[in-house]
Amino acid sequence: MKPGHQAAVVSSQGILASAEDERPQSGGNETRSAAMIAMGSAGSQVNLRECVLFFRASGQSPNVNLDEFGAVSMGACKLFRPAKVV
């Protein structure tokens, strides 16, 4: 897991929340992934089904693996179903 992964929740109103991965500082705690922090910061007043979750890994590859995105983040996406994950 490389530090520097970033995520943002975006709606038609603009960027609602953004975050950087905090797993390295929290001993690998999956709930501190960039996607989880961004979705949580967007708050419950937002319907994530109407939002896009953008994720950028810190590496140069355009492909993202599950370790970079986070298994808990994947589960949250399955539960809350953002309109798209990019």
C-alpha positions as CSV (number, residue, x, y, z in Angstrom):
1,M,0.0,0.0,0.0
2,K,1.5,3.3,-1.1
3,P,0.6,6.6,0.5
4,G,-0.9,9.3,-1.6
5,H,-4.1,7.6,-2.9
6,Q,-6.9,10.2,-3.2
7,A,-10.6,10.1,-3.6
8,A,-13.4,12.6,-4.1
9,V,-17.2,12.4,-4.1
10,V,-18.7,14.6,-6.8
11,S,-22.3,15.6,-7.5
12,S,-23.9,17.9,-10.0
13,Q,-23.3,20.6,-7.4
14,G,-19.5,20.0,-7.5
15,I,-17.0,18.4,-5.2
16,L,-18.8,17.4,-1.9
17,A,-15.8,15.8,-0.2
18,S,-12.2,14.7,-0.9
19,A,-9.7,12.8,1.1
20,E,-6.2,11.3,1.0
21,D,-5.5,7.7,2.2
22,E,-4.7,7.6,5.9
23,R,-4.2,3.8,6.1
24,P,-0.4,4.1,6.4
25,Q,-0.7,6.4,9.5
26,S,-3.4,4.2,11.1
27,G,-1.6,0.9,10.9
28,G,-3.4,-0.3,7.8
29,N,-7.0,0.3,9.1
30,E,-9.1,-0.2,6.0
31,T,-11.8,2.3,7.2
32,R,-9.1,5.0,6.7
33,S,-8.9,4.5,3.0
34,A,-9.3,7.6,0.8
35,A,-12.6,6.3,-0.6
36,M,-14.1,5.6,2.8
37,I,-13.1,8.9,4.2
38,A,-14.5,10.8,1.2
39,M,-17.8,8.9,1.3
40,G,-18.1,9.5,5.1
41,S,-17.2,13.1,4.8
42,A,-19.9,13.6,2.1
43,G,-22.3,12.7,4.9
44,S,-25.7,11.1,5.2
45,Q,-27.5,14.1,3.7
46,V,-26.1,13.1,0.3
47,N,-27.5,10.3,-1.8
48,L,-24.4,8.6,-3.1
49,R,-26.4,6.9,-5.8
50,E,-26.5,10.4,-7.4
51,C,-22.8,11.0,-7.0
52,V,-19.6,9.9,-8.7
53,L,-16.7,8.5,-6.6
54,F,-13.4,9.4,-8.2
55,F,-10.3,7.5,-7.0
56,R,-6.7,8.1,-7.9
57,A,-3.9,5.7,-6.9
58,S,-0.5,7.1,-6.1
59,G,1.2,5.0,-8.8
60,Q,1.6,5.7,-12.5
61,S,-0.5,2.8,-13.7
62,P,-4.0,3.6,-14.9
63,N,-5.2,0.3,-13.4
64,V,-6.1,0.1,-9.7
65,N,-5.9,-3.1,-7.7
66,L,-8.0,-4.0,-4.7
67,D,-5.2,-3.4,-2.2
68,E,-5.0,0.2,-3.4
69,F,-8.7,0.9,-3.5
70,G,-9.4,-1.2,-0.3
71,A,-11.7,-4.1,0.3
72,V,-13.8,-2.2,2.7
73,S,-14.2,0.6,0.1
74,M,-15.4,-2.0,-2.4
75,G,-17.9,-3.2,0.2
76,A,-19.1,0.3,0.8
77,C,-19.6,0.9,-2.9
78,K,-21.6,-2.3,-3.2
79,L,-23.8,-1.1,-0.3
80,F,-24.2,2.6,-1.1
81,R,-23.9,2.2,-4.9
82,P,-22.5,5.5,-6.2
83,A,-23.6,6.3,-9.8
84,K,-20.1,5.6,-11.0
85,V,-16.7,4.8,-9.6
86,V,-13.9,6.3,-11.7
